[in-house]
Amino acid sequence: MQFFSTRNHAHTVSSAQAIVNGLAPDGGLYLPTTFPAFPMNELSHMTGEDISVRVLSSLFDDFSEEQIRRAVRAAYTDAFENGNIAPLVPVSDGYISELWHGPTCAFKDVALCLLPHLLTMAARSLDVTDTICILTATSGDTGSAALSGFTDVDGTGIIVFYPDGGVSPMQKRQMVTNEGKNTAVCAVHGNFDDAQSGVKAVFASDLHIPGVRFSSANSINIGRLAPQIAYYFQNYRDLMNRGVIALGDPVNFVVPTGNFGDILAGYFAARMGLPVGRLVCASNENRVLTDFFATGVYDRRREFHLTASPSMDILISSNLERLLALTVGDTKTAELMRDLKENGAYTLPADALSDMRRVFSAGWATDEACAEVIRRVFERDGYLMDTHTAVAYSVYEAWKTSEEGNGAPTVILSTASPYKFVSSVLRALGHTPTEDGFRDMQALSDISGMPIPHGLAKLRTATVHHTDITEPSEMQTYVAKIAAILGGRTNV
């Protein structure tokens, strides 16, 4: 399988090279030249492991199926209860896919437990002996999950940038207490888009550190995005095996998204043969994606909102570029990306927007609406959700009665444990949070009867190891300093 740049179809690399590179040299993102068909007639008899192996081995054919299976087992067996990456829970008239049962209590674990295995396999296959330095910008969950996955992995190092004041206290604590000898964590004065743009600028620069090769753990890396395709197939299998649907029946998926990676994995699943009805893109008050699907105009020149769902506080949705390339081609995509960089906005041709709307719907929800959903669903169904899942659930309730609602079974993707955003969840339930997140977690557990995840409870006594902070303009200097240490194989 070859992978091409979204901005130049002629630039192709192997699957291993795409994983190691992370980003194409022209700044584009990698896409497979074809989407292999998934054997839907076998799906009902496949385990979750089987599904992940089939998805990944068909896309990443530089590796044998047995290599992929070993990687999947190493990533998931101990990290997820019973190795199940996506338990499906019925709630009222929908189904919630809980993607947060991994080590950092967020959906990013599904991909980031596996990416280090894929990356080291790819490096070995290419005879890469340099240290692979992972550069990652995070709006909260990617950072902690990437740090968890890459901590002390031989031949790798990782630098995580997060927006100062733009992540939840629990997300920040997960990152700054990381004890890895190959890890660095740095706050950035600004928002997530500033951090993400800074990382992309490093990739686009001519920065060269002897003994170091840069790659990414953000979903701009196809090795990070591809593992997420599997849980869409797994959720469909579960609905079939419960008798909710028959093979071939459509299923809708509602996805809370900021960077457009999680929902794009669902689109890739549809391209591989999954019978998807609609993919509903759920946004918070930073509704740049909702406006895009409504008007065809992507405009980041707007007020930035800090919300109760901070992982979605994003105005530059990087993975949308992949959908553009699949819809309008590489030349037009490169033009639109130039418009976004130079002017802060671009306009999609009307026929292309019409093509996207055949699959995608979109909606958004306020913090107030999400708080009301958290309270109401808990009181009605005894089900507790976090603020990001509440965005999706609120959008789902509005969408299902709209003209686009189709009556098909619908899965709402739940992307984080409610304990990661405990203050907001407590407030939604009518309780006043304290300044102590750990006391608040105990209070939420007493109210809900839901146990506190071990990975969060243990943070109470963890030591802070990372206190660095930088300006966006100084990120490349910071990377050069840390990468030079990594290249020398010494501790960060």
C-alpha positions as CSV (number, residue, x, y, z in Angstrom):
1,M,0.0,0.0,0.0
2,Q,1.3,3.4,-1.0
3,F,0.4,6.7,0.8
4,F,0.3,10.0,-0.9
5,S,0.4,13.6,0.3
6,T,-2.9,15.5,0.4
7,R,-1.2,18.3,-1.4
8,N,0.7,16.3,-4.1
9,H,-0.6,13.0,-5.3
10,A,2.7,12.3,-7.0
11,H,4.5,12.2,-3.7
12,T,4.0,8.7,-2.5
13,V,5.7,6.6,0.2
14,S,5.3,3.2,1.8
15,S,3.1,2.6,4.8
16,A,6.2,2.3,7.0
17,Q,7.6,5.6,5.7
18,A,4.3,7.4,6.2
19,I,4.2,6.3,9.8
20,V,7.8,7.4,10.5
21,N,7.5,10.7,8.6
22,G,4.2,11.7,10.3
23,L,3.8,14.7,8.0
24,A,4.6,14.9,4.3
25,P,7.6,17.1,3.2
26,D,5.2,19.6,1.6
27,G,3.1,19.9,4.8
28,G,0.4,17.6,3.5
29,L,-1.1,14.6,5.4
30,Y,-0.7,11.1,4.2
31,L,-3.7,9.2,2.6
32,P,-3.8,5.6,1.3
33,T,-4.0,5.4,-2.5
34,T,-6.9,2.9,-2.1
35,F,-9.2,1.9,0.8
36,P,-9.1,-1.9,1.1
37,A,-12.5,-3.6,1.4
38,F,-13.2,-5.0,4.9
39,P,-14.7,-8.6,4.8
40,M,-18.1,-7.6,6.3
41,N,-19.4,-11.2,5.9
42,E,-16.9,-12.3,8.5
43,L,-17.4,-9.4,11.0
44,S,-20.0,-11.1,13.3
45,H,-17.5,-13.9,14.1
46,M,-14.4,-11.6,14.6
47,T,-13.0,-10.6,18.0
48,G,-12.0,-7.0,18.7
49,E,-8.4,-8.1,18.2
50,D,-9.3,-9.7,14.8
51,I,-10.9,-6.5,13.7
52,S,-8.0,-4.3,14.6
53,V,-5.5,-6.7,12.9
54,R,-7.6,-6.9,9.7
55,V,-7.9,-3.1,9.4
56,L,-4.3,-2.4,10.1
57,S,-2.7,-5.2,8.1
58,S,-4.8,-4.2,5.1
59,L,-3.6,-0.6,5.3
60,F,0.0,-1.2,6.5
61,D,1.2,-4.0,4.3
62,D,4.9,-3.4,5.1
63,F,4.2,-5.5,8.1
64,S,2.9,-9.1,8.3
65,E,-0.4,-9.9,9.8
66,E,1.4,-11.7,12.6
67,Q,3.5,-8.6,13.4
68,I,0.4,-6.5,13.6
69,R,-1.3,-9.1,15.8
70,R,1.6,-9.0,18.2
71,A,1.5,-5.3,18.3
72,V,-2.3,-5.2,19.0
73,R,-2.0,-7.7,21.8
74,A,0.9,-5.8,23.4
75,A,-1.0,-2.6,23.2
76,Y,-4.5,-3.6,24.4
77,T,-4.4,-6.8,26.4
78,D,-3.3,-5.3,29.8
79,A,-4.2,-1.6,29.0
80,F,-8.0,-2.2,28.5
81,E,-10.3,-4.4,30.5
82,N,-10.6,-7.7,28.7
83,G,-8.8,-6.0,25.8
84,N,-12.1,-4.4,24.9
85,I,-11.4,-0.9,23.4
86,A,-15.0,0.1,22.8
87,P,-17.7,-1.3,25.1
88,L,-21.2,-0.4,23.8
89,V,-23.7,0.7,26.3
90,P,-27.5,1.3,25.5
91,V,-28.7,4.6,26.8
92,S,-32.3,5.6,26.1
93,D,-32.9,5.3,22.4
94,G,-29.2,5.3,21.4
95,Y,-25.9,3.6,22.2
96,I,-22.8,5.0,23.7
97,S,-19.4,3.7,22.7
98,E,-17.1,4.1,25.7
99,L,-13.7,4.6,24.3
100,W,-12.0,5.7,27.5
101,H,-11.2,2.6,29.4
102,G,-7.5,2.8,28.7
103,P,-4.6,4.0,30.9
104,T,-5.3,7.8,30.6
105,C,-9.2,7.5,30.5
106,A,-9.5,9.0,27.0
107,F,-10.2,7.7,23.6
108,K,-6.7,8.7,22.5
109,D,-5.4,5.6,24.3
110,V,-6.9,3.4,21.6
111,A,-4.4,4.7,19.1
112,L,-1.6,5.9,21.3
113,C,-1.2,2.5,23.1
114,L,-0.6,1.1,19.7
115,L,1.3,3.8,17.8
116,P,4.7,3.2,19.6
117,H,4.6,-0.4,18.4
118,L,3.8,0.6,14.9
119,L,6.4,3.3,14.9
120,T,9.2,1.1,16.2
121,M,8.3,-1.6,13.7
122,A,8.3,0.9,10.9
123,A,11.7,2.3,11.9
124,R,13.2,-1.2,12.1
125,S,11.8,-2.1,8.6
126,L,13.4,1.1,7.2
127,D,16.8,0.5,9.1
128,V,16.3,3.8,10.9
129,T,18.8,4.0,13.8
130,D,18.1,7.7,14.7
131,T,16.1,8.4,17.8
132,I,12.5,9.1,16.7
133,C,11.5,12.3,18.4
134,I,7.7,12.7,18.7
135,L,6.4,16.2,18.5
136,T,2.8,16.6,19.7
137,A,0.5,19.5,20.3
138,T,-2.4,18.7,22.6
139,S,-5.7,20.2,23.6
140,G,-5.6,17.8,26.6
141,D,-6.0,14.1,26.0
142,T,-3.5,13.5,23.2
143,G,-0.7,14.7,25.4
144,S,-1.3,12.4,28.3
145,A,-2.1,9.4,26.1
146,A,1.0,9.9,24.0
147,L,3.2,10.3,27.0
148,S,1.8,7.1,28.5
149,G,2.4,5.2,25.2
150,F,5.9,6.5,24.5
151,T,7.4,6.7,28.0
152,D,10.8,5.0,28.0
153,V,10.2,3.2,24.7
154,D,13.6,2.4,23.3
155,G,14.7,4.6,20.4
156,T,12.1,7.2,20.9
157,G,11.6,10.5,22.7
158,I,8.5,12.7,23.0
159,I,7.9,16.5,23.4
160,V,4.4,17.6,24.2
161,F,3.1,21.1,24.0
162,Y,-0.2,22.2,25.6
163,P,-2.0,25.6,25.8
164,D,-1.3,27.2,29.1
165,G,-4.7,27.4,30.9
166,G,-6.4,25.6,28.1
167,V,-6.6,22.1,29.5
168,S,-8.5,20.7,32.5
169,P,-6.6,20.5,35.8
170,M,-6.6,16.7,35.6
171,Q,-5.4,16.6,32.1
172,K,-2.5,18.9,33.0
173,R,-1.6,16.8,36.1
174,Q,-1.5,13.7,33.9
175,M,1.1,15.4,31.7
176,V,3.3,17.3,34.1
177,T,3.7,14.3,36.5
178,N,5.0,12.0,33.8
179,E,8.2,10.3,35.0
180,G,9.6,9.1,31.6
181,K,13.3,9.6,31.0
182,N,12.6,10.4,27.4
183,T,9.7,12.9,27.8
184,A,9.4,16.7,27.9
185,V,6.2,18.6,28.5
186,C,5.9,22.4,27.8
187,A,3.1,24.8,28.2
188,V,2.6,27.4,25.4
189,H,1.3,30.9,25.9
190,G,-1.7,30.8,23.6
191,N,-4.4,28.3,22.6
192,F,-4.2,24.9,21.0
193,D,-4.1,26.3,17.5
194,D,-1.0,28.2,18.4
195,A,0.6,25.0,19.8
196,Q,-0.4,23.0,16.7
197,S,0.8,25.6,14.3
198,G,4.1,25.7,16.1
199,V,4.6,22.0,15.8
200,K,3.7,22.1,12.1
201,A,6.2,24.9,11.6
202,V,8.9,22.7,13.1
203,F,8.1,19.9,10.6
204,A,8.1,22.4,7.8
205,S,11.4,23.9,8.8
206,D,14.9,22.8,8.0
207,L,15.7,21.9,11.6
208,H,18.2,19.1,11.7
209,I,19.5,17.5,14.9
210,P,22.2,14.8,14.4
211,G,20.9,11.4,15.5
212,V,17.2,12.5,15.6
213,R,14.3,12.1,13.2
214,F,11.0,13.9,13.9
215,S,7.6,12.3,13.8
216,S,4.2,13.0,15.2
217,A,1.7,11.4,17.6
218,N,-1.2,13.7,16.6
219,S,-3.8,12.4,14.3
220,I,-1.9,14.1,11.4
221,N,0.1,10.8,11.6
222,I,-1.7,8.1,9.7
223,G,-0.3,5.6,12.2
224,R,-2.3,7.4,14.9
225,L,-5.5,7.7,12.9
226,A,-5.8,4.2,11.5
227,P,-6.2,2.3,14.7
228,Q,-9.4,4.3,15.4
229,I,-11.1,2.8,12.3
230,A,-11.4,-0.5,14.2
231,Y,-13.9,0.6,16.8
232,Y,-16.4,1.6,14.2
233,F,-16.4,-1.9,12.9
234,Q,-16.5,-3.3,16.5
235,N,-19.6,-1.2,17.4
236,Y,-21.3,-2.4,14.2
237,R,-20.5,-6.0,15.1
238,D,-21.9,-5.6,18.6
239,L,-25.2,-4.2,17.2
240,M,-25.4,-7.1,14.8
241,N,-24.7,-9.7,17.5
242,R,-27.3,-8.1,19.8
243,G,-29.9,-8.4,17.1
244,V,-30.3,-4.6,16.8
245,I,-29.4,-4.7,13.1
246,A,-28.8,-7.1,10.3
247,L,-25.7,-7.2,8.1
248,G,-26.0,-4.3,5.6
249,D,-28.3,-2.1,7.7
250,P,-27.1,1.5,8.1
251,V,-25.8,2.8,11.5
252,N,-25.3,6.5,12.4
253,F,-22.3,7.7,14.4
254,V,-22.3,11.0,16.4
255,V,-18.8,12.1,17.1
256,P,-17.6,15.0,19.4
257,T,-14.7,16.4,17.4
258,G,-12.4,19.4,17.2
259,N,-9.5,18.3,15.1
260,F,-11.7,16.1,12.8
261,G,-9.6,12.9,13.3
262,D,-12.0,10.7,15.2
263,I,-14.9,11.3,12.8
264,L,-12.6,10.9,9.8
265,A,-11.7,7.4,11.1
266,G,-15.5,6.7,10.7
267,Y,-15.4,8.0,7.2
268,F,-12.4,5.7,6.4
269,A,-14.4,2.8,7.8
270,A,-17.3,3.7,5.4
271,R,-14.8,3.8,2.5
272,M,-13.7,0.3,3.6
273,G,-17.3,-1.0,3.4
274,L,-19.0,-0.3,6.8
275,P,-22.7,0.6,6.2
276,V,-22.6,4.1,7.7
277,G,-25.9,6.0,7.5
278,R,-24.7,9.5,8.7
279,L,-21.6,10.8,10.4
280,V,-22.7,13.6,12.7
281,C,-20.0,16.1,13.6
282,A,-20.6,17.5,17.0
283,S,-18.9,20.8,18.0
284,N,-18.9,23.0,21.1
285,E,-19.1,26.8,20.9
286,N,-16.0,26.8,18.7
287,R,-18.3,25.7,15.9
288,V,-16.0,26.3,12.9
289,L,-16.8,22.8,11.6
290,T,-20.6,23.2,12.0
291,D,-20.4,26.5,10.0
292,F,-18.2,24.8,7.4
293,F,-20.7,22.0,6.7
294,A,-23.6,24.6,6.7
295,T,-21.9,27.1,4.3
296,G,-18.8,25.6,2.7
297,V,-16.8,28.4,4.2
298,Y,-14.0,27.5,6.6
299,D,-13.1,30.6,8.6
300,R,-10.9,30.5,11.6
301,R,-11.0,34.3,12.0
302,R,-13.5,34.2,14.9
303,E,-13.6,34.5,18.6
304,F,-12.0,31.6,20.4
305,H,-14.0,30.2,23.3
306,L,-12.6,28.4,26.4
307,T,-15.4,25.8,27.1
308,A,-16.2,23.0,29.5
309,S,-15.1,20.6,26.7
310,P,-11.5,21.9,26.2
311,S,-10.3,19.0,24.1
312,M,-12.5,20.4,21.3
313,D,-11.4,24.1,21.7
314,I,-9.9,24.1,18.3
315,L,-10.3,26.5,15.3
316,I,-7.9,24.8,12.8
317,S,-9.2,21.2,12.3
318,S,-6.1,19.6,10.7
319,N,-7.7,16.3,9.6
320,L,-10.3,18.1,7.5
321,E,-7.5,18.4,4.9
322,R,-7.8,14.7,4.3
323,L,-11.5,14.9,3.6
324,L,-10.8,17.8,1.2
325,A,-8.2,15.8,-0.7
326,L,-10.6,12.9,-1.1
327,T,-13.3,15.2,-2.3
328,V,-11.6,17.9,-4.5
329,G,-8.1,16.4,-5.1
330,D,-4.6,17.4,-4.2
331,T,-4.2,20.5,-6.3
332,K,-7.3,22.2,-5.0
333,T,-6.5,21.1,-1.5
334,A,-3.1,22.7,-1.7
335,E,-4.8,25.9,-2.9
336,L,-7.3,25.9,0.0
337,M,-4.6,25.2,2.6
338,R,-2.7,28.2,1.2
339,D,-5.8,30.3,1.5
340,L,-6.3,29.2,5.1
341,K,-2.7,30.0,6.0
342,E,-2.5,33.3,4.3
343,N,-6.1,34.6,4.7
344,G,-7.5,32.6,7.6
345,A,-10.3,31.2,5.5
346,Y,-11.3,29.3,2.4
347,T,-14.5,28.5,0.4
348,L,-15.2,25.0,-0.8
349,P,-16.8,24.6,-4.2
350,A,-20.5,24.0,-4.0
351,D,-20.5,20.6,-5.7
352,A,-17.8,19.4,-3.2
353,L,-19.9,20.6,-0.3
354,S,-22.8,18.7,-1.7
355,D,-20.7,15.5,-1.9
356,M,-19.7,15.9,1.7
357,R,-23.2,16.4,2.9
358,R,-24.2,13.0,1.5
359,V,-22.4,11.5,4.5
360,F,-21.8,14.3,7.0
361,S,-24.2,16.2,9.2
362,A,-23.1,18.7,11.8
363,G,-24.3,20.5,14.9
364,W,-23.1,22.3,18.0
365,A,-24.0,22.8,21.6
366,T,-23.4,25.4,24.3
367,D,-21.9,24.6,27.7
368,E,-25.3,25.2,29.2
369,A,-27.0,22.7,27.0
370,C,-24.3,20.1,27.8
371,A,-24.7,20.6,31.5
372,E,-28.4,20.1,31.2
373,V,-27.8,16.9,29.2
374,I,-25.4,15.5,31.8
375,R,-27.9,16.1,34.6
376,R,-31.0,14.9,32.7
377,V,-29.4,11.7,31.4
378,F,-28.0,10.9,34.8
379,E,-31.4,11.4,36.5
380,R,-33.3,9.6,33.8
381,D,-31.0,6.7,32.9
382,G,-28.4,6.6,35.7
383,Y,-25.7,7.1,33.1
384,L,-22.9,9.6,33.8
385,M,-21.0,11.2,30.9
386,D,-18.3,13.8,30.5
387,T,-18.6,17.2,28.9
388,H,-17.4,16.1,25.5
389,T,-19.8,13.2,25.3
390,A,-22.5,15.6,26.4
391,V,-21.7,17.8,23.3
392,A,-22.3,14.7,21.1
393,Y,-25.5,13.7,23.0
394,S,-26.9,17.2,22.8
395,V,-26.3,17.4,19.1
396,Y,-27.7,13.9,18.7
397,E,-31.0,14.8,20.3
398,A,-31.4,17.8,18.0
399,W,-30.3,16.0,14.9
400,K,-32.5,12.9,15.2
401,T,-35.7,15.0,14.9
402,S,-34.3,17.1,12.1
403,E,-34.9,16.6,8.4
404,E,-31.6,14.6,8.2
405,G,-32.6,12.2,11.0
406,N,-33.2,8.8,9.5
407,G,-34.4,6.6,12.3
408,A,-31.5,4.2,12.0
409,P,-29.7,3.0,15.2
410,T,-27.2,5.6,16.4
411,V,-23.9,5.3,18.3
412,I,-22.6,8.2,20.2
413,L,-18.9,8.1,20.7
414,S,-17.8,8.8,24.3
415,T,-14.3,10.1,24.4
416,A,-13.4,10.6,28.0
417,S,-14.2,9.5,31.6
418,P,-16.4,12.0,33.5
419,Y,-13.6,12.1,36.1
420,K,-11.3,13.9,33.8
421,F,-13.6,16.9,33.9
422,V,-14.9,16.4,37.4
423,S,-15.6,20.1,38.2
424,S,-17.8,20.6,35.2
425,V,-19.6,17.3,35.7
426,L,-20.3,18.0,39.4
427,R,-21.5,21.5,38.6
428,A,-23.9,20.0,36.0
429,L,-25.3,17.7,38.6
430,G,-26.1,20.7,40.9
431,H,-23.1,20.4,43.2
432,T,-20.4,23.0,43.9
433,P,-16.9,21.8,43.2
434,T,-14.0,22.6,45.4
435,E,-10.4,23.6,44.5
436,D,-9.3,20.0,45.2
437,G,-9.9,17.8,42.1
438,F,-9.3,14.7,44.1
439,R,-11.9,15.6,46.8
440,D,-14.2,16.3,43.8
441,M,-13.6,12.9,42.3
442,Q,-14.5,11.3,45.6
443,A,-17.7,13.4,45.7
444,L,-18.6,12.4,42.2
445,S,-18.1,8.8,43.0
446,D,-20.3,9.1,46.1
447,I,-23.0,10.7,44.0
448,S,-22.9,8.3,41.0
449,G,-21.6,5.0,42.5
450,M,-19.1,5.0,39.6
451,P,-15.6,4.0,40.8
452,I,-12.7,6.5,40.3
453,P,-10.3,5.2,37.6
454,H,-7.1,4.0,39.2
455,G,-5.0,6.0,36.6
456,L,-6.5,9.2,37.9
457,A,-6.7,8.4,41.6
458,K,-3.0,7.7,41.7
459,L,-2.2,11.2,40.5
460,R,-2.9,12.6,44.0
461,T,0.5,11.6,45.2
462,A,2.4,12.0,41.9
463,T,5.3,14.5,41.8
464,V,5.4,17.3,39.2
465,H,8.4,16.9,36.9
466,H,7.6,19.3,34.1
467,T,7.2,23.1,34.5
468,D,8.5,24.5,31.2
469,I,6.6,27.2,29.4
470,T,7.3,29.0,26.2
471,E,6.0,31.5,23.6
472,P,4.7,30.0,20.3
473,S,7.6,31.8,18.5
474,E,10.2,30.0,20.7
475,M,8.8,26.5,20.2
476,Q,11.4,25.6,17.5
477,T,14.2,26.7,19.8
478,Y,12.8,24.6,22.6
479,V,12.5,21.5,20.3
480,A,16.1,21.9,19.1
481,K,17.3,22.0,22.7
482,I,15.4,18.9,23.9
483,A,16.0,17.0,20.6
484,A,19.7,17.5,21.0
485,I,19.6,15.9,24.4
486,L,17.5,13.0,22.9
487,G,20.0,12.6,20.1
488,G,22.7,12.1,22.6
489,R,20.6,9.4,24.2
490,T,20.7,11.2,27.6
491,N,17.7,11.9,29.8
492,V,15.5,14.9,29.1
